[in-house]
Amino acid sequence: MVKNSTNLIVGVICLFFVSGCALFFVSGCAVNKPSIGIRYAQGLQGIPGKIECEYYDVGGEGVGYHDSDNVNSGSGQLNPADGTYLNEFRINEAVDISYTKDGVDDSEYNFVQPRMERLYVGWTEPGEWMDYTVTVRRGGTYSIGLMYTANGDGEISISVDGEDATGPLKVASTYRDEDKEGWRQWHHWNYIEDLGRIELEEGTYVLRLHTVSHGNMNYDFLEFRSAN
């Protein structure tokens, strides 16, 4: 079970808020350091609910994310830098981001039809990760859902405040032999309702989404539903 990172201590406690983060000082006592991730401006995300994968924390390489190269292969590359929100989303960061498009992501080979113009993280490689500062509104056991594509079987995992919380979670391939368009194997959308379980207590945490094996997966959102 992942526990809240602050301890209850009898004594004099001073609490300050700096850029949305709580800093704790206790006279004469030591406390556990609270979560220090900084949310993306549009990503005030909570559990239960959906965690939009493109709304990873700010801070850049090694802080809010780790990517295998320093190029955003979607924004400004696949999608032209034309000043529009979708084509230039987080263009100066290395996490690879694109969005669902008519004629590409709406094919008959989808397992689940996605909404169009949905941002997603793609071009994933093993060893990459993204952080999400989230508020857990109710403690308990949650099922983990994932909206994704995968050109081959892969694995992800989730850690919480630096501790593994799930172990490797298998992500089933969405490859389909009957689709003869090779490029479209990266665009067969599926939703797994119960990829695994995670226990969380009420509080604020930094969740880290790891690409563990295979890569070649696109992530739209994670969804956490009560399994109690």
C-alpha angles and dihedrals in degrees: 000000000000111000131204111273096230124078128215107243128176108230142065111325125187116197123195130177119217119178091337095309125113118232115197126204121179120187110242094350137094121228135188112263111253124231110288105189117131116223124231108256094250095036107085091150129174144186128268091046143050126318109207106220095215090059094075118153123283124245102088133238114005092009110056095011146351119226129181093236138016098247127095098222092195112038108060094359114056087013114050120245095243100143096260122133097238098043095047102035107150088340094167095057126083098232105107111239133179136151139233115272138193111259092021110053101024099070129139089247095070117114088207124017111237126211114258122250092028113150116230140173114246145162088062122183132191111270095032120121143176130204127223123189104211138174117228105210096187127026120230146085116318134193114226119227126189133197105202153124125233128187091205136354113304143166136232132181137194126221125189121213089342098312124109108249104175113019116221113335117203116235110199119228119257092200112134122197092204092064105085095186102097097199091055092066085085091055106055101117124211138168123217109200099193111025091156144314133268132186117219134173123214113279144071120303143166110241115197119203110207127196098217107176143005099002116199088117131131118212121204102167145333117226126204118199128177112261096182 
